[in-house]
Amino acid sequence: MSAAPTEDRRVFVSSLADLGTSRVCWVRLSADASGRPREAVIVLDPEGIPRAYLNLCRHLPIPLDGGSRKFLIEGELQCVTHGARYRLNDGLCVTGPCRGQSLRPLKLELTSGLLFVIDDTSVCI
């Protein structure tokens, strides 16, 4: 049984209105059990629903953006290293070597118009 999220596990993303103007942002999460840094990428899907995914390609454990902070290509998240493309609404890879696999989703919380990602360290690399 998992514990309910606590305040200290929430990481502020932005206001929902600000995310709406940029359509994508990222935040740092706590390091994984091996001490490797982790990030979340937060997007608005085609219906305007915020979604969060661990910023790691499913083909190789590397950030999708390679540090460039360029995530969106023609309405999909793209891995700049090898071109895998993921749908925004469910993180499913539709093109590339990891086709059929999905990005690891992260929980979001919306409180008074402010968006938070839940820093769940059980989401491993």
N, C-alpha and C positions, 0 to 999 in steps of 0.2 A: 504494500500500500504506500503510495507516495504522499508526502506532506503537502499541505496547501502552500502556495507561494507566500513568502514573507516580504515585507517592504524592502529589505536590503537586497533582495534578488531581482528587483525591478531596475531596469536601466532606462533612463529617459531617452526617447527618440526625438520627438518634436511635437508640435501641436498637429492635430489632424489636418488643419487648414494649411499649415506650412508644407506638410508632406504632399498635399494635393497639388501644390504649385511645382514641386520638384519631381514628384512621382517616384523617386528612389533616394534612399539615404543609407548610411551604415553607422554602426556603433560598435565600440569595443566591448567585449565580454570578458569575464574572468578567464584565466588560462585553464587549459585542460589538465588532467591528472599528471601529464608528463611535463607540464610547464610551458607548452606551446601556446602562443597567443590565439585567441578566437575572436571572430567578429560576426555580427549579424548584418544582413542586408535586408532592408525593409522597402517594400514596393507597394504601389496601388495596382491591383489587378484591373482588367478591363471594365469591371463593374464598379470600380472605385473602392473596393474593399482592401484594407491594409493587410499585407501578408509579410511574414518574416521567415527568413531561411538562414541557416548557418552558411557563412561565406566560404564554402569549400566545394570545389568541383567533385562530382562523384567518380570521375575517371582517375584522377590523381588528387591527393590531399593538399591542394594548393588553392589560394583565394581565386575566385572567379575573375576578379579585376586585375590581379597581379600587381596591386598597389596603385593602379592608375585612377581608381575611383570612377571608371567608366564601366557601367554595368549593362545598360539598356542598349540593345540593337534591334531596331524595327519591332519594338513592343515585346521583346523577350530578353531574359537575362542571358548573357553570353560569356563563356569562359574565354578570355583573351589568349590563353596559352594554346588551345587546340580547337577552338570554335564550337564546342558543345553549346547548344541553345536550349534553354529551359523556359517553359510556360510560366507566366506570372501567377496564375490562379491556383496551381497545384505543384509547381516546381518540377514537373515531369520533363525529362530530357527528350526532345523531339528530333534532334539532329546531333550527330557526333558519336564518339566511341563509347559513351555511356548511355546511349539511347535506351529508353525504357526504364531507367533508374530515375529517382527523384531526389531533389535537394532535401536536406533534413529541415523540416519545419520547426519553427520556434513559436512559443505562445506569445500573444500580444494582449495587452490590457489597455483599455480606453477609459480614462477617468477624467471627467470634467473637460473633455476636449483635448486632453493630453495623452499621447501615446507612449506606452512603455513596453519594452520587450522583457520577458521573464528570462533571466540568466540561469538556465538550467544546466548545471555542470554534468548531468547525466547524458546530455547529448554529446557523444564522443566523436572523435575523429576516426 
